[in-house]
Amino acid sequence: MIDISAMLHELGINAPRHEHAAVMTVEESERLVPKLPGAKTKNLFLRDKRGLRHFLVTVPHDLAVDLKALGPMIGAHGLGFASPERLGRHLDIAPGSVSLLALCNDAARAVEFVIDRTLWEAPAVQAHPLVNTATMILSHEDLERFIAATGHSPRIVDVPAAIVDRSSVAVKLGSAETL
Protein backbone atom coordinates (compact mmCIF):
# COMPACT_ATOMS: atom_id res chain seq x y z
CA MET A 1 0.00 0.00 0.00
CA ILE A 2 1.23 3.47 -0.86
CA ASP A 3 2.05 5.90 1.94
CA ILE A 4 -0.72 8.37 1.15
CA SER A 5 0.68 11.14 3.38
CA ALA A 6 4.05 10.93 1.62
CA MET A 7 2.39 10.93 -1.80
CA LEU A 8 0.30 13.99 -0.97
CA HIS A 9 3.38 15.76 0.39
CA GLU A 10 5.32 14.99 -2.82
CA LEU A 11 2.44 16.47 -4.82
CA GLY A 12 2.52 19.64 -2.73
CA ILE A 13 -0.88 18.85 -1.23
CA ASN A 14 -1.48 20.03 2.31
CA ALA A 15 -4.35 17.86 3.53
CA PRO A 16 -4.86 18.19 7.27
CA ARG A 17 -5.33 14.77 8.94
CA HIS A 18 -7.76 14.30 11.82
CA GLU A 19 -7.55 11.07 13.85
CA HIS A 20 -10.74 9.53 15.28
CA ALA A 21 -12.28 6.22 16.29
CA ALA A 22 -12.71 3.62 13.54
CA VAL A 23 -15.88 4.15 11.50
CA MET A 24 -17.47 1.62 9.14
CA THR A 25 -20.68 3.44 8.22
CA VAL A 26 -21.97 6.95 7.59
CA GLU A 27 -24.03 6.64 10.78
CA GLU A 28 -20.90 5.88 12.81
CA SER A 29 -19.05 8.78 11.20
CA GLU A 30 -21.85 11.12 12.21
CA ARG A 31 -21.37 10.09 15.84
CA LEU A 32 -17.60 9.57 16.04
CA VAL A 33 -15.92 11.99 13.63
CA PRO A 34 -15.63 15.56 14.90
CA LYS A 35 -17.15 18.34 12.84
CA LEU A 36 -14.62 19.13 10.12
CA PRO A 37 -14.52 21.51 7.16
CA GLY A 38 -15.28 20.19 3.68
CA ALA A 39 -18.07 18.10 2.24
CA LYS A 40 -18.53 14.70 3.86
CA THR A 41 -18.31 11.83 1.41
CA LYS A 42 -19.56 8.29 1.00
CA ASN A 43 -17.73 5.90 -1.30
CA LEU A 44 -19.17 2.89 -3.10
CA PHE A 45 -16.97 0.27 -4.75
CA LEU A 46 -19.11 -1.25 -7.49
CA ARG A 47 -18.81 -3.71 -10.36
CA ASP A 48 -20.91 -4.32 -13.44
CA LYS A 49 -23.03 -7.45 -13.83
CA ARG A 50 -20.23 -9.42 -15.49
CA GLY A 51 -17.58 -8.19 -13.06
CA LEU A 52 -15.50 -6.83 -15.92
CA ARG A 53 -15.68 -3.15 -14.96
CA HIS A 54 -15.16 -1.66 -11.51
CA PHE A 55 -16.18 1.76 -10.25
CA LEU A 56 -15.35 3.93 -7.28
CA VAL A 57 -18.38 6.18 -6.84
CA THR A 58 -17.99 9.11 -4.45
CA VAL A 59 -21.17 10.89 -3.35
CA PRO A 60 -22.33 13.17 -0.53
CA HIS A 61 -22.46 11.22 2.72
CA ASP A 62 -26.23 11.48 3.03
CA LEU A 63 -27.14 10.39 -0.53
CA ALA A 64 -28.81 7.01 -0.95
CA VAL A 65 -27.75 6.03 -4.47
CA ASP A 66 -30.12 4.53 -7.05
CA LEU A 67 -27.76 1.96 -8.59
CA LYS A 68 -30.31 0.95 -11.21
CA ALA A 69 -30.51 4.53 -12.53
CA LEU A 70 -26.76 5.15 -12.18
CA GLY A 71 -25.81 2.21 -14.38
CA PRO A 72 -27.10 3.63 -17.69
CA MET A 73 -25.62 7.05 -16.82
CA ILE A 74 -22.12 5.56 -16.73
CA GLY A 75 -22.64 2.92 -19.41
CA ALA A 76 -22.72 -0.06 -17.06
CA HIS A 77 -25.31 -2.81 -16.85
CA GLY A 78 -26.38 -4.40 -13.57
CA LEU A 79 -24.34 -2.40 -11.06
CA GLY A 80 -23.79 -4.05 -7.71
CA PHE A 81 -21.38 -3.94 -4.81
CA ALA A 82 -18.02 -5.55 -5.46
CA SER A 83 -16.69 -8.13 -3.02
CA PRO A 84 -14.09 -7.35 -0.35
CA GLU A 85 -11.69 -9.52 -2.38
CA ARG A 86 -12.13 -7.32 -5.45
CA LEU A 87 -11.74 -4.23 -3.27
CA GLY A 88 -8.45 -5.58 -1.97
CA ARG A 89 -7.25 -6.65 -5.41
CA HIS A 90 -8.01 -3.35 -7.15
CA LEU A 91 -7.62 -0.70 -4.44
CA ASP A 92 -5.57 -2.53 -1.79
CA ILE A 93 -7.83 -1.44 1.06
CA ALA A 94 -10.26 -3.08 3.46
CA PRO A 95 -14.03 -2.52 3.70
CA GLY A 96 -14.74 0.56 5.79
CA SER A 97 -11.70 2.36 4.41
CA VAL A 98 -13.00 2.96 0.87
CA SER A 99 -11.96 6.42 -0.20
CA LEU A 100 -11.20 8.39 -3.32
CA LEU A 101 -7.62 8.47 -2.04
CA ALA A 102 -7.45 4.71 -2.72
CA LEU A 103 -7.15 5.56 -6.43
CA CYS A 104 -3.42 5.86 -5.74
CA ASN A 105 -3.34 2.05 -5.36
CA ASP A 106 -4.91 1.46 -8.79
CA ALA A 107 -1.76 1.66 -10.93
CA ALA A 108 -3.45 -0.50 -13.59
CA ARG A 109 -6.28 2.07 -13.83
CA ALA A 110 -8.78 -0.78 -13.69
CA VAL A 111 -11.19 1.27 -11.58
CA GLU A 112 -13.31 4.01 -13.11
CA PHE A 113 -13.80 7.04 -10.87
CA VAL A 114 -17.26 8.60 -10.67
CA ILE A 115 -17.91 11.62 -8.49
CA ASP A 116 -21.15 13.43 -7.82
CA ARG A 117 -21.26 16.95 -9.24
CA THR A 118 -22.09 18.43 -5.81
CA LEU A 119 -18.81 17.13 -4.40
CA TRP A 120 -16.81 18.10 -7.48
CA GLU A 121 -18.06 21.67 -7.13
CA ALA A 122 -17.44 21.81 -3.35
CA PRO A 123 -14.54 23.98 -2.15
CA ALA A 124 -13.17 20.99 -0.17
CA VAL A 125 -13.98 17.33 0.52
CA GLN A 126 -13.27 14.90 3.33
CA ALA A 127 -11.60 11.54 2.62
CA HIS A 128 -10.21 8.60 4.59
CA PRO A 129 -6.42 8.29 4.14
CA LEU A 130 -6.72 4.55 3.29
CA VAL A 131 -7.76 3.74 6.86
CA ASN A 132 -11.04 4.39 8.64
CA THR A 133 -9.43 5.88 11.75
CA ALA A 134 -8.68 9.28 10.24
CA THR A 135 -10.10 11.85 7.85
CA MET A 136 -8.20 14.26 5.61
CA ILE A 137 -9.46 17.50 4.08
CA LEU A 138 -8.62 18.17 0.41
CA SER A 139 -9.32 21.47 -1.32
CA HIS A 140 -10.87 21.20 -4.77
CA GLU A 141 -7.58 22.19 -6.40
CA ASP A 142 -5.74 19.50 -4.42
CA LEU A 143 -8.42 16.95 -5.31
CA GLU A 144 -7.87 17.68 -9.00
CA ARG A 145 -4.08 17.47 -8.60
CA PHE A 146 -4.34 14.14 -6.74
CA ILE A 147 -6.68 12.53 -9.29
CA ALA A 148 -4.48 13.67 -12.18
CA ALA A 149 -1.43 12.19 -10.42
CA THR A 150 -3.17 8.79 -10.22
CA GLY A 151 -3.82 8.82 -13.96
CA HIS A 152 -7.58 8.64 -13.50
CA SER A 153 -10.13 10.90 -15.14
CA PRO A 154 -13.09 11.84 -12.98
CA ARG A 155 -16.51 11.18 -14.43
CA ILE A 156 -18.63 13.99 -12.99
CA VAL A 157 -22.33 13.15 -12.89
CA ASP A 158 -25.47 14.04 -11.00
CA VAL A 159 -25.67 10.72 -9.16
CA PRO A 160 -29.35 9.72 -8.89
CA ALA A 161 -30.89 9.38 -5.45
CA ALA A 162 -32.80 6.28 -4.45
CA ILE A 163 -36.33 6.73 -3.26
CA VAL A 164 -36.38 5.65 0.37
CA ASP A 165 -39.54 4.03 1.70
CA ARG A 166 -39.80 5.99 4.93
CA SER A 167 -42.34 3.58 6.44
CA SER A 168 -39.88 0.67 6.24
CA VAL A 169 -37.10 2.90 7.61
CA ALA A 170 -39.24 3.75 10.63
CA VAL A 171 -39.80 0.06 11.33
CA LYS A 172 -36.07 -0.65 11.13
CA LEU A 173 -35.17 2.25 13.40
CA GLY A 174 -37.70 1.32 16.07
CA SER A 175 -39.95 3.46 18.19
CA ALA A 176 -37.12 5.45 19.81
CA GLU A 177 -36.35 7.18 16.51
CA THR A 178 -38.53 9.74 14.78
CA LEU A 179 -38.51 10.65 11.16
Helices and strands as residue ranges (DSSP letters): H 4-10, E 17-19, H 26-32, E 41-47, E 54-60, H 67-73, E 80-81, H 84-91, G 100-105, E 111-116, H 117-120, E 124-127, E 134-139, H 140-150, E 155-157, H 166-173
